[in-house]
Amino acid sequence: MQFLVYILVYPFLWIISILPFRILYFLSDCFYILAYYIIGYRKKVVYDNLKLAFPDKTEQEILKIRKRFYHHLCDMMFEAIKSITISEAEMHKRYVFTNVEEILKLEKEQRSIVLFMGHYASWEWIFILQTHINHKGYAVYKRLANKYFDALIKRIRAKYNSYLMTTKETIPTLLKAKRNKELTLNGFVFDQSPKLHKALYWQDFMGVEVPVHVGAEILAKRLGMATLFLKVKKVKRGYYEASFTDIIRNSKDYKDFELTELYLKRVEAQIYEAPEYYFWTHKRWKHMGKKPKE
């Protein structure tokens, strides 16, 4: 059944991926109408998240942000499909890194890297970074239920020397890379909510105390990796600008969870700057008020 679904759906995805961007975004606009006005996909979740994060904003302001977010969400979905066939030259034009020399400095120092980033602006096209650097790229992801689509996602990333690994595969993979003296750049989109029973640390995020993922920080300290944050800005439709900030060469010099707190504050700052580009459909604050008593 999985293969049947794949062979029926994939041709449509491929056809969409070869369309010019002006047509792609026309389809995105059409899909926005369907998702927002007809299906109403997670509209209440988005509304509740925005009200929680921005208690001082008016009803009109909240609804305006929500509409802009759904436009962006639909664009991201079609940009992800475009990744199937988009050329390297086109990617370089649309996803620009302002200070990739910072990664090259760490390369000369023979430092592997943990890259922190949030569900903000665009994380789908980050893999084009690998064409600028020599580190081998890894990213933690959740395996798709359909093994054929899962393999497709891995093939797309592997085009540029980036490889996906599940949470269980992360430590064995990176320990092996360290033994082989392989330089790696390891991307963690770390702003989702962990399972409550696995929550080791709670932090204020958008004015609410929530459990946070700390695995990236623990891994960086255990393996002696440098850490940094990727700040992404949406310049205009289909164009992004990314910068590396808060570059820390010796993560072990910092107290437990201090790095996670620093980088999550950077995610928060981006949201305040332009909230419509954050991923509001996930239930980031679902564990609000459930922190165990000490």
matplotlib code that plots the C-alpha trace (Angstrom):
import matplotlib.pyplot as plt

x = [0.0, 2.8, 4.4, 1.0, 0.5, 4.0, 3.7, 0.4, 1.4, 5.1, 4.4, 2.2, 4.8, 7.5, 5.3, 4.7, 8.4, 9.3, 6.9, 8.2, 8.0, 5.3, 3.0, 4.2, 3.1, -0.2, -0.9, 0.2, -2.3, -5.1, -4.1, -4.1, -7.8, -8.5, -6.5, -7.6, -11.1, -12.5, -10.6, -9.6, -6.5, -5.5, -6.9, -7.9, -4.5, -2.8, -5.2, -4.7, -0.9, -0.9, -3.2, -0.9, 2.3, 0.9, -1.6, -1.3, -2.2, -5.7, -8.1, -7.5, -3.8, -3.9, -6.1, -3.8, -0.8, -2.7, -3.6, 0.0, 1.2, -1.0, 0.2, 3.8, 3.0, 1.6, 4.6, 6.9, 5.0, 5.4, 9.0, 9.6, 8.1, 10.3, 13.3, 12.8, 14.2, 15.4, 18.9, 21.9, 22.2, 18.6, 19.0, 22.1, 20.1, 17.2, 18.9, 21.9, 24.3, 25.8, 28.8, 29.6, 33.3, 32.5, 32.0, 35.2, 37.1, 35.8, 36.8, 40.4, 40.3, 39.1, 35.9, 32.7, 29.5, 26.1, 23.8, 20.8, 17.8, 14.1, 11.0, 11.2, 11.1, 12.6, 14.4, 13.6, 16.4, 19.1, 20.8, 22.2, 24.8, 26.7, 27.7, 29.7, 31.5, 33.4, 31.8, 29.6, 26.0, 23.7, 20.2, 17.9, 14.5, 11.4, 11.2, 8.1, 5.6, 5.8, 9.2, 9.3, 8.6, 11.1, 13.7, 12.8, 13.5, 16.8, 17.8, 17.0, 19.2, 22.0, 22.4, 24.4, 26.2, 23.5, 22.2, 19.2, 19.3, 16.7, 17.1, 18.2, 20.8, 22.3, 24.7, 26.1, 26.5, 28.3, 30.5, 31.6, 32.3, 34.4, 36.4, 37.0, 38.1, 35.3, 34.2, 30.4, 27.9, 24.8, 21.5, 18.9, 15.6, 15.2, 12.1, 9.5, 7.9, 9.5, 7.4, 6.5, 8.2, 11.4, 11.5, 14.8, 14.6, 11.9, 12.4, 10.4, 9.4, 7.2, 6.2, 5.3, 7.3, 7.7, 9.8, 12.6, 14.8, 18.3, 19.8, 21.7, 23.5, 24.3, 25.7, 27.8, 29.4, 29.9, 31.7, 33.4, 31.7, 31.4, 27.8, 26.1, 22.7, 21.2, 19.2, 17.0, 15.2, 12.6, 13.6, 10.6, 8.6, 10.9, 14.0, 15.8, 18.9, 20.7, 23.4, 25.4, 25.3, 26.4, 29.4, 30.7, 33.9, 34.0, 30.6, 31.9, 32.7, 28.9, 26.7, 24.1, 21.2, 22.8, 23.3, 19.8, 18.5, 20.6, 19.6, 15.9, 16.0, 17.3, 14.3, 12.0, 13.6, 13.0, 9.3, 8.9, 10.5, 8.1, 5.7, 4.0, 7.1, 7.0, 5.5, 2.4, 0.5, 2.5, 1.4, 4.4, 2.7, 0.7, 2.5, 1.9, 1.3, 2.3, 5.8, 6.4, 6.8, 10.4]
y = [0.0, 2.4, 1.9, 2.4, 5.7, 6.7, 5.9, 7.7, 10.9, 11.3, 12.2, 15.1, 16.3, 16.1, 18.0, 20.7, 20.9, 21.8, 24.6, 28.2, 30.0, 32.4, 29.4, 27.7, 30.7, 31.0, 27.4, 28.3, 31.2, 28.8, 26.3, 29.0, 29.6, 25.9, 25.5, 28.7, 29.4, 25.9, 23.3, 25.6, 23.6, 24.1, 27.6, 27.4, 26.1, 28.9, 31.5, 30.2, 30.1, 33.7, 34.9, 33.2, 34.6, 38.1, 38.9, 42.6, 42.5, 43.3, 40.8, 42.4, 42.2, 38.5, 37.6, 39.6, 37.6, 34.4, 35.1, 36.1, 32.9, 30.7, 32.4, 31.7, 28.1, 27.3, 28.9, 26.7, 23.6, 24.3, 25.4, 22.0, 20.3, 22.5, 21.0, 17.8, 19.4, 22.9, 23.7, 24.5, 27.9, 28.8, 27.7, 29.9, 32.9, 32.3, 31.2, 33.4, 33.1, 36.4, 35.1, 31.6, 32.5, 31.8, 28.1, 28.1, 29.4, 26.6, 24.2, 25.4, 24.9, 21.3, 21.9, 20.1, 22.1, 21.9, 24.3, 25.5, 26.8, 27.3, 26.6, 30.1, 31.5, 28.5, 25.4, 23.4, 25.0, 25.1, 22.0, 24.2, 25.4, 22.2, 23.6, 26.3, 24.2, 21.0, 19.7, 16.7, 17.7, 15.9, 16.8, 15.1, 14.3, 12.2, 9.3, 9.4, 6.6, 5.9, 4.5, 5.5, 9.2, 8.9, 7.7, 10.6, 13.1, 11.5, 11.6, 15.3, 16.1, 13.8, 15.8, 18.3, 16.1, 16.3, 13.3, 12.7, 10.7, 9.8, 10.7, 7.1, 7.2, 10.5, 9.5, 6.4, 8.3, 11.2, 9.1, 7.2, 10.4, 11.7, 8.4, 8.8, 12.4, 13.5, 17.1, 17.4, 20.1, 18.9, 20.8, 20.8, 22.5, 22.5, 24.6, 21.9, 20.6, 17.4, 14.6, 15.6, 12.5, 13.4, 17.0, 17.8, 21.5, 24.2, 27.7, 30.9, 31.1, 33.9, 34.6, 31.1, 28.5, 25.4, 22.2, 22.5, 20.0, 20.0, 17.1, 19.4, 21.1, 17.9, 16.4, 19.5, 19.3, 15.5, 15.6, 19.0, 20.7, 24.4, 25.8, 28.6, 29.9, 30.3, 33.4, 33.3, 36.3, 36.2, 39.0, 38.6, 35.7, 32.8, 34.6, 34.1, 35.5, 33.5, 34.5, 32.7, 34.3, 33.6, 31.4, 29.5, 27.5, 25.9, 24.8, 23.1, 26.5, 27.2, 26.0, 23.3, 24.5, 28.0, 27.4, 26.2, 29.2, 31.6, 30.1, 29.8, 33.5, 34.1, 32.2, 34.3, 37.5, 36.5, 35.9, 39.3, 40.8, 39.1, 36.7, 35.5, 33.4, 31.2, 27.7, 28.3, 25.1, 23.0, 22.9, 24.4, 25.4, 22.2, 21.4, 24.9, 24.6, 21.0, 21.5, 19.0, 20.5, 20.4]
z = [0.0, 0.8, -2.6, -4.3, -2.5, -3.5, -7.2, -7.4, -5.5, -6.5, -10.2, -9.1, -6.7, -9.5, -11.9, -9.3, -8.6, -12.2, -12.4, -12.5, -9.2, -10.3, -11.0, -7.9, -5.8, -7.6, -6.5, -3.0, -3.0, -4.1, -1.5, 1.2, 0.4, 0.8, 4.0, 5.7, 4.6, 3.7, 5.7, 8.5, 9.2, 12.9, 12.9, 16.6, 17.6, 15.8, 17.3, 20.8, 20.4, 19.2, 22.0, 24.5, 23.0, 22.4, 25.2, 24.5, 20.8, 19.7, 18.1, 14.7, 15.1, 16.0, 13.0, 10.7, 11.9, 11.6, 7.9, 7.1, 8.8, 6.7, 3.5, 4.6, 5.6, 2.2, 0.5, 2.6, 1.6, -2.1, -1.6, 0.0, -3.1, -5.3, -3.6, -5.6, -8.8, -7.9, -9.3, -7.1, -8.8, -8.0, -4.4, -4.1, -5.4, -3.0, 0.2, 1.0, 3.9, 5.0, 7.0, 5.9, 6.6, 10.3, 9.5, 7.4, 10.4, 12.6, 9.8, 10.0, 13.7, 13.1, 15.1, 14.5, 15.1, 16.6, 14.8, 16.7, 14.8, 15.2, 13.2, 11.7, 8.2, 6.3, 7.5, 4.4, 2.3, 4.9, 3.3, 0.6, 3.2, 2.4, -1.0, 0.8, 3.4, 3.8, 7.0, 6.5, 7.4, 9.6, 10.8, 13.3, 11.9, 12.6, 10.2, 7.8, 8.1, 4.4, 3.8, 0.1, 0.9, 3.7, 1.2, -1.1, 1.6, 2.3, -1.4, -1.6, 1.3, 0.2, -3.0, -1.0, 1.4, 4.1, 5.9, 8.1, 11.3, 13.8, 17.5, 18.3, 15.5, 16.6, 19.3, 17.5, 14.2, 15.7, 18.0, 14.9, 13.1, 16.0, 16.1, 12.4, 12.9, 10.6, 10.7, 11.0, 11.1, 13.0, 12.7, 15.5, 15.1, 18.9, 19.7, 19.7, 22.9, 24.3, 25.9, 29.4, 31.0, 29.2, 30.2, 32.0, 31.9, 31.8, 30.5, 29.9, 26.2, 24.9, 28.5, 29.4, 31.2, 29.0, 28.8, 26.3, 24.3, 25.7, 23.7, 21.3, 24.2, 25.9, 22.7, 22.0, 25.5, 25.4, 22.0, 22.5, 19.6, 18.9, 18.9, 17.0, 16.1, 12.6, 12.3, 9.2, 7.7, 5.0, 2.6, 0.3, -1.1, -2.0, -0.8, 2.6, 4.3, 6.9, 9.4, 12.0, 15.5, 19.0, 18.0, 21.0, 20.5, 24.0, 25.0, 28.1, 29.6, 30.0, 32.8, 32.2, 30.0, 29.6, 25.9, 25.3, 27.1, 25.0, 21.7, 22.5, 23.4, 19.9, 18.4, 20.6, 19.3, 15.7, 16.6, 18.1, 15.0, 12.5, 14.1, 10.9, 10.0, 13.1, 12.9, 14.9, 14.1, 16.5, 20.1, 21.6, 24.9, 25.4, 28.7, 30.2, 33.9, 34.1, 35.5, 38.3, 41.8, 43.1]

ax = plt.figure().add_subplot(projection="3d")
ax.plot(x, y, z, "-o")
ax.set_aspect("equal")
plt.show()
